[in-house]
Amino acid sequence: MEQQTYIHPSANVSDKAHLGAGTKVWINVQIRENAHIGQGCILSKDVYIDHAVRIGDRCKVQNSVSVYHGVTIGDDVFVGPNVAFTNDRVPRAFNPEWRITETLVGNGASIGANATIVCGITIGEYAMVAAGSVVTKNVAPYTLVMGNPARAVGKIDKMGNRVAEGEGDGHEQ
């Protein structure tokens, strides 16, 4: 039996957006045209999903997250409250020729509250970004990063448990 999609009455969801079965859209969420949200997702209070964003299945996007055009989020991803994604590598309000710089978040990754994800990077599958971190480089799969700028502090398993301390730098070039 297919789960019902729920959209709170205060949400603003474009009729050109796709929402998968069982997805829940809560208070004051805005989802723009051509966004694709997978099945069984939860978009919490005050989330903004820009046009053409892709979010996989079973993702949790917590309060006050903005996901801008150029960001792709895989399946089973957790995005903590107030995470900031960017999509302009050299932001200038007066640049009429700016271009989107894409960002990819791999399946099963977790991004802690108040982290900033600088555009143009990939966060590998099952990687974990600690709360408050500023991610400026690619993060290898199954790696825990933290700090500003974020640095690898260990390897983790699929469930997020540390399996090794400080192996390599945890960043892909």
C-alpha positions, -999 to +999 in steps of 0.1 A: +000+000+000+014+034-011+020+059+017+002+093+015+022+124+008+015+152+033+018+189+026+011+213+054-014+241+045+013+268+050+037+251+026+042+266-009+048+237-034+051+244-071+027+223-092+058+216-113+076+199-085+077+161-080+071+147-045+076+110-039+050+088-021+051+092+017+070+124+017+060+149+044+063+187+039+059+207+070+052+243+081+064+272+058+084+249+034+088+262-001+096+238-030+101+254-064+095+243-099+112+212-113+125+201-079+124+163-074+119+150-039+121+112-035+099+089-015+096+089+023+114+122+028+108+147+057+112+184+050+109+202+083+098+237+092+111+266+071+130+245+045+136+261+011+142+239-020+153+258-051+143+250-086+157+218-102+171+205-069+172+167-066+168+149-033+168+111-031+146+088-011+142+087+027+160+119+034+155+141+064+160+178+059+157+196+093+145+231+101+157+262+083+178+245+056+181+261+022+190+238-007+199+258-038+199+251-075+230+229-083+228+208-052+220+170-055+213+150-024+214+111-026+192+086-008+191+083+030+208+116+037+204+136+070+207+174+068+207+190+102+191+223+112+204+255+096+228+238+072+239+263+045+246+251+010+261+275-015+261+275-053+282+304-064+320+300-060+327+338-063+296+356-052+292+391-065+257+408-066+268+428-096+281+399-118+255+393-145+274+362-158+277+341-127+273+303-130+260+276-108+287+254-092+273+220-085+275+201-052+268+164-046+259+147-013+263+109-015+240+083-003+238+078+035+258+110+043+250+131+074+255+168+078+254+182+113+236+214+124+249+247+112+275+233+088+283+252+057+289+233+025+309+254+000+298+246-036+318+225-060+324+196-037+313+160-032+305+146+002+311+108-002+286+081+007+281+075+044+305+104+053+297+125+083+301+163+087+302+175+123+280+203+135+293+238+127+319+226+102+328+245+070+334+220+042+357+234+015+370+202-001+356+169-012+350+144+017+359+108+011+333+081+017+330+068+053+350+097+067+342+120+096+352+156+091+350+186+115+362+221+120+368+253+099+379+244+074+367+208+079+394+182+083+392+144+086+394+131+121+386+094+114+370+067+094+335+056+102+312+026+093+278+028+077+262+035+110+285+064+118+307+046+144+344+054+144+365+026+131+398+044+129+413+077+140+427+103+116+435+080+086+447+101+057+433+135+053+398+122+043+396+146+014+397+137-023+414+160-047 
